[in-house]
Amino acid sequence: MCIRDRYGDAPAEVRTVRQSVGLIDVSTLGKFRLVGPGVPDLLDRLYINRWRNLGVGRVRYGVMCNDEGVILDDGVTARLADAEWYMTTTSSGSGAIFEWLQWWLQSGWGQGIHAVNVSEVYAAFNLAGPRARDVLRRLTDGDVNNDAFPYLHARQMDVAGVPCRLLRIGFTGELSYEIHCPAGYGRHVWEAVLAAGREFDIRPFGVEAQRVLRLEKGHLIVGQDTDGLTDPVAADMELAVKLDKPDFLGQRAIGRVKQNEPRQRLVGFKMVAPGVVPDEGLQIVRPADDGKLDIIGWITSSRFSPTLNEAIGLCWLDVDLARQAGQTFTIRMNGRLEIARVHHGPFYDPEGQRLRE
């Protein structure tokens, strides 16, 4: 049980998750327990997407913005009972988001709501890969078949003899179960999962492999692919925005962005030249009339994908270029110019079939 950048060979860790099964420690995620009949109303105000219609035992991905429509954080929230919810946030945003939550609870939105920060109370691990269900079956008497425990659902069941909360989510793009257990049992559950997966050549994977896996799915990371001005429309999260809700933080600002269209958009790209992997932060340029190069964007995420055997990434790009899949653009890299192509949607399993199996 250890949160690491890598456990040795990050590309091998990626291949293990894609081909068999891997395990990552995600205990640093923020974790909040919300209780009370007013929780759906609160979540509808804090998030850009809708929560009132989430059924008991279901999980939903959510995006949180501030009053100006700037993305603050993202994560998943499960409805465990009619009046009990379990919210997770990014690791980096855990403390700030709980303060943000407390602020709005005390401003008058928290009537009948009790919120507790349980980030240190629970350890959490993500078991991911096509053999994840086979491993989990060896550790629980609970029904983990697809019909009984579908994608984007939550279940309570014992894992290795420990009462756990399981969320079936898919940040890596594979069949996966996020296992939340009492922190005091964290090492026991971690070691039990690795022992149960030995026949499937399970291996732990670190943050570097996770970043490659999420990039292959085209998932952004708040704070890396976004900044202090990023709105969900420009960040390609427009489908999550429910402007028909009565009110939520950032609603008016996001509505104005939708009307006027942003000048830049976050979009995927693939490199044209094999073996060329641009550094994150590099400028995207185009020739100007005076013979110089105008900056029209920048690289936010870039990795070599061992799954696809090519360099992929996310970048901010002039909106006219970003809307055209396959359109080429130029990256200034170590004194030379390299060509990339715009890519829309996930790079890997674009239909999302594998995480729903």
C-alpha positions in Angstrom: 0.0 0.0 0.0 1.9 3.1 -1.2 1.1 6.0 -3.5 3.9 6.3 -6.0 4.6 7.9 -9.3 5.5 4.5 -10.6 6.5 1.0 -9.4 9.2 0.4 -11.9 8.2 0.4 -15.6 5.2 2.8 -16.2 4.5 1.6 -19.8 4.4 -2.0 -18.5 2.0 -0.9 -15.8 -0.3 0.6 -18.5 -0.2 -2.6 -20.6 -1.0 -4.7 -17.5 -4.2 -2.6 -16.8 -5.2 -2.8 -20.5 -4.6 -6.5 -20.8 -5.2 -8.0 -17.4 -5.6 -6.1 -14.1 -3.8 -3.5 -12.0 -4.2 -1.8 -8.6 -3.6 1.8 -7.7 -3.8 3.6 -4.3 -6.1 6.6 -4.5 -6.5 7.2 -0.8 -5.5 10.8 -1.2 -8.9 11.6 -2.9 -11.2 14.0 -0.9 -14.1 12.1 0.6 -17.2 13.8 2.2 -20.3 12.3 3.8 -23.4 14.4 3.3 -26.6 13.6 5.1 -30.0 15.3 5.0 -33.0 15.8 2.8 -31.6 19.0 1.3 -28.5 17.4 -0.2 -29.8 17.1 -3.8 -30.7 20.8 -3.7 -27.2 21.7 -2.5 -25.5 19.5 -5.1 -27.6 21.0 -7.8 -26.4 24.5 -6.8 -22.7 23.5 -6.4 -22.3 21.5 -9.6 -23.1 22.3 -13.2 -24.9 19.0 -13.7 -28.1 17.6 -12.2 -28.4 15.5 -9.0 -32.1 15.4 -8.0 -32.8 12.5 -10.4 -29.9 10.3 -9.2 -31.3 7.1 -7.8 -30.2 5.3 -4.7 -27.2 3.1 -5.4 -26.1 5.2 -8.4 -22.9 7.1 -9.0 -22.5 10.3 -11.1 -19.5 12.3 -12.3 -19.8 16.0 -11.5 -18.0 19.2 -12.3 -17.9 22.1 -9.9 -17.5 25.8 -10.9 -17.2 29.1 -9.0 -19.5 32.1 -9.4 -17.6 33.2 -12.6 -18.1 29.8 -14.3 -14.5 28.7 -13.8 -13.9 25.0 -13.2 -12.9 24.4 -9.5 -12.9 20.6 -9.2 -14.4 17.3 -10.4 -15.2 13.9 -9.0 -17.9 11.4 -8.4 -20.7 11.3 -5.9 -22.8 8.3 -4.9 -26.3 8.3 -3.4 -26.1 5.6 -0.7 -29.6 6.1 0.7 -32.5 8.6 0.2 -30.7 11.1 2.5 -27.1 9.9 2.5 -24.5 10.8 -0.1 -20.8 10.1 -0.5 -18.8 12.8 -2.5 -15.3 12.4 -3.7 -13.0 15.2 -5.0 -9.6 15.5 -6.6 -6.6 14.9 -4.2 -5.3 18.4 -4.7 -8.7 20.0 -4.2 -9.8 18.1 -1.1 -9.1 20.7 1.6 -10.2 23.7 -0.5 -13.4 22.1 -1.7 -14.5 21.1 1.8 -14.0 24.8 2.9 -16.0 25.8 -0.2 -18.7 23.4 0.8 -18.8 24.7 4.4 -19.0 28.3 3.1 -22.2 27.6 1.2 -23.7 25.4 3.9 -23.3 28.3 6.3 -24.6 30.9 3.8 -28.1 29.4 3.9 -27.9 26.5 1.5 -27.2 23.9 4.2 -30.6 23.7 6.0 -31.0 20.2 7.3 -27.7 19.0 5.9 -24.8 17.5 8.0 -21.4 17.3 6.1 -18.3 15.5 7.4 -14.9 15.3 5.9 -14.0 11.6 6.0 -10.9 11.9 3.7 -8.7 10.4 6.4 -11.3 7.9 7.6 -11.2 5.8 4.4 -8.4 4.3 2.3 -9.3 3.8 -1.4 -7.9 1.7 -4.2 -8.9 1.4 -7.8 -8.9 -2.2 -9.2 -8.9 -1.8 -13.0 -8.6 -4.0 -16.0 -10.5 -6.7 -17.9 -9.8 -9.3 -15.1 -10.8 -6.9 -12.3 -14.1 -8.8 -11.7 -12.3 -12.1 -11.5 -10.1 -10.8 -8.8 -12.9 -9.2 -6.8 -14.9 -12.5 -6.9 -12.1 -14.1 -4.9 -12.5 -11.6 -2.1 -16.3 -11.1 -1.6 -19.5 -13.0 -1.5 -21.3 -10.0 -3.0 -22.6 -10.2 -6.5 -20.2 -8.3 -8.8 -21.7 -9.5 -12.1 -22.5 -6.9 -14.6 -26.3 -7.2 -14.1 -26.1 -6.9 -10.3 -23.4 -4.3 -10.2 -23.5 -2.2 -13.4 -21.3 0.7 -14.5 -21.9 3.9 -12.5 -23.4 2.1 -9.5 -22.3 1.8 -5.8 -22.5 -1.2 -3.5 -21.7 -2.0 0.1 -20.0 -5.4 0.5 -17.3 -7.1 2.4 -13.9 -7.3 0.7 -11.3 -9.6 2.3 -13.6 -9.7 5.4 -13.7 -5.9 5.6 -16.9 -3.8 5.1 -16.2 -1.7 2.1 -17.9 0.8 -0.2 -17.4 0.0 -3.9 -17.9 2.5 -6.7 -17.9 1.1 -10.3 -16.4 3.9 -12.3 -14.0 4.1 -15.2 -11.3 6.8 -15.2 -8.8 4.4 -16.8 -11.3 3.3 -19.5 -11.4 -0.3 -18.3 -13.7 -2.3 -16.1 -12.8 -1.0 -12.6 -14.0 -0.9 -9.0 -13.0 1.8 -6.6 -12.8 0.1 -3.2 -13.2 2.4 -0.1 -12.4 0.7 3.2 -11.8 1.9 6.8 -8.2 3.4 6.8 -7.1 1.0 9.5 -7.7 -1.9 7.2 -6.1 -0.3 4.2 -2.9 -2.4 4.1 -4.9 -5.6 4.8 -7.2 -5.0 1.8 -4.4 -3.9 -0.5 -2.4 -7.0 0.2 -5.4 -9.2 -0.1 -6.3 -7.8 -3.5 -2.7 -8.3 -4.8 -2.7 -11.9 -3.5 -6.1 -12.7 -5.1 -4.9 -11.3 -8.4 -1.6 -13.1 -8.5 -2.8 -15.8 -11.0 -3.8 -12.9 -13.3 -0.3 -11.3 -13.1 -1.8 -8.3 -11.2 0.7 -5.5 -10.5 0.3 -2.2 -8.7 0.4 0.9 -11.0 1.3 4.4 -10.1 0.3 8.0 -10.9 2.4 8.1 -14.2 0.6 5.0 -15.6 -2.7 6.5 -14.5 -2.0 9.7 -16.3 -1.3 7.8 -19.5 -4.4 5.6 -19.1 -6.7 8.7 -18.6 -5.1 10.5 -21.5 -5.8 7.6 -23.8 -9.5 8.1 -22.8 -9.2 11.9 -23.4 -10.0 12.7 -19.7 -8.7 16.1 -18.5 -7.1 16.7 -15.1 -8.3 19.8 -13.3 -5.3 22.1 -12.6 -3.2 20.6 -15.4 -5.4 20.9 -18.4 -7.4 23.7 -16.9 -6.3 27.0 -15.3 -7.9 29.9 -13.3 -9.9 31.0 -16.4 -11.2 27.7 -17.8 -14.9 27.3 -18.2 -16.7 23.9 -18.9 -17.8 24.9 -22.4 -14.3 25.6 -23.6 -13.0 22.5 -21.8 -15.3 20.3 -23.9 -17.7 19.5 -20.9 -20.7 21.2 -22.4 -22.8 18.1 -22.2 -22.5 18.2 -18.4 -23.9 21.8 -18.2 -27.6 21.8 -17.3 -28.6 25.5 -17.9 -32.2 24.6 -17.3 -31.7 24.1 -13.6 -33.2 26.8 -11.4 -29.8 28.1 -10.3 -26.2 27.0 -9.8 -22.9 28.6 -9.3 -21.5 29.9 -12.6 -24.9 29.5 -14.5 -25.0 33.1 -15.9 -21.3 33.2 -16.8 -21.5 29.8 -18.6 -24.7 30.9 -20.4 -22.8 33.9 -21.8 -19.9 31.7 -22.9 -22.3 29.4 -24.8 -23.9 32.4 -26.6 -20.6 34.0 -27.6 -18.5 30.9 -28.2 -15.0 30.7 -26.6 -11.9 31.8 -28.5 -10.0 28.6 -27.6 -11.0 25.0 -26.9 -9.4 22.1 -25.2 -8.9 19.4 -27.7 -6.9 16.2 -28.3 -4.1 15.7 -30.7 -1.9 13.1 -32.3 1.7 13.7 -33.5 2.4 13.1 -37.2 6.1 12.2 -36.9 6.6 8.9 -35.1 8.6 9.0 -31.9 8.1 12.7 -31.3 6.6 13.5 -27.9 6.2 17.2 -27.2 6.8 18.5 -23.7 3.9 19.9 -21.7 3.7 23.6 -21.9 5.1 24.0 -25.4 3.6 26.7 -27.6 1.4 26.0 -30.6 2.2 28.6 -33.4 1.4 29.6 -36.9 3.1 32.0 -39.4 2.1 35.7 -39.2 2.0 38.2 -42.0 5.3 39.7 -40.8 7.1 36.4 -41.1 7.1 35.8 -37.3 5.2 33.1 -35.5 1.9 33.9 -33.6 1.1 31.8 -30.5 -2.3 30.2 -30.9 -2.3 27.6 -28.1 -0.2 25.4 -25.9 0.2 21.8 -24.8 -1.3 20.8 -21.4 -0.9 17.0 -21.4 1.4 14.9 -23.6 2.5 11.2 -23.4 3.6 8.3 -25.5 0.8 5.8 -25.5 2.0 2.2 -25.3 -1.5 1.0 -26.1 -1.7 3.0 -29.4 2.0 3.1 -30.0 2.0 6.8 -30.8 2.2 10.2 -29.0 -1.1 11.8 -27.9 -2.1 14.7 -25.8 -4.5 17.5 -25.0 -3.9 21.2 -25.9 -5.6 24.5 -26.0 -6.1 25.6 -29.5 -7.7 28.4 -31.5 -11.4 27.5 -31.9 -11.4 27.5 -35.7 -8.6 24.9 -35.7 -10.0 22.9 -32.8 -13.4 22.2 -34.4 -11.9 20.4 -37.4 -10.9 16.8 -36.7 -7.7 15.9 -38.6 -6.7 19.5 -39.1 -2.9 20.0 -38.7 -1.2 22.5 -36.5 2.4 23.3 -35.6 4.2 22.9 -32.2 7.4 24.8 -31.5 9.8 22.2 -30.0 13.5 22.6 -29.3 14.0 25.2 -32.0 12.1 23.2 -34.7 8.5 22.9 -35.8 6.6 19.6 -35.4 3.2 18.8 -36.9 0.2 17.4 -35.0 -3.4 16.6 -35.9 -6.5 17.5 -34.1 -8.3 14.6 -32.5 -11.9 14.6 -31.1 -13.1 12.3 -28.3 -11.3 9.4 -26.6 -8.2 8.0 -28.3 -8.9 4.5 -26.9 -12.2 2.6 -27.0 -14.2 5.7 -28.1 -17.6 3.9 -27.5 -16.7 3.2 -23.9 -17.6 -0.5 -24.3 -14.8 -1.9 -22.2 -15.6 -0.1 -18.9 -19.2 -1.2 -19.2 -18.5 -4.9 -19.7 
